[in-house]
């Protein structure tokens, strides 16, 4: 697992208080991890802070799964 | 009841009559308070009067950047913020036909946009901590309108709608957001009226007197307390019965 993926997983586990095993790449924040819309906003803000990137609203809307987040952050940090 | 020991509160417009009374009331209930406003001398005098648990955080809310930074400054002084009281406000009265765009915008900026920015900044931490209270000070004029105050009435009514939207966004996190809508209170703003106008005003109030700043402060202290934990998105009208809504 890449550093980015590990860090994202850690943020998701901490923020949503879910079991680490449930945080698979294909897991959807809302459908599988029990996040509500405010959680997803908080997650995006946590990603922005952790990776020192800015995620515009139209991009944030497309981040629905753990893999979506990993892909977006990986692309931004290149 | 209604104790606020160990809580922190940021009060904007604390150099004014109502704001100072709100700060005193929250402080008397045990809260640590951050006093904000533009008049440093008045804020300093209030901090000296309160002696302990009082911090001065001057800010000019006409400047969007200062509004953003104020919550940071208050948290740097006191630690995580529990209570935000958006009390600062201004008027630039004029019949609409003669009201300039500048006077319209200036009142909207300070009375509506600044409270939004402060709420947004405060909510970042409150949402994370799953607790918080925001109390927005509107006005009877926001509900009834008032000739010569199209800008002020729009801002104060806007505040009510904003409060309800924000309250719904963060209710799941145990944060409550409410409005206190004062009627005519004895302050520098009402002192500007003549004696005859003030008497006439009193006669139009069922409880037969203008409000005191402490009347408003008591409502704020209640909404800030743990005991008000099931009240959100509400408007508490404190107006001597002038408008029963």
Interface residues (C-beta under 8 A of the other chain):
Chain A: X36 X38 X42 X45
Chain B: X124 X127 X128 X169 X170 X172 X173
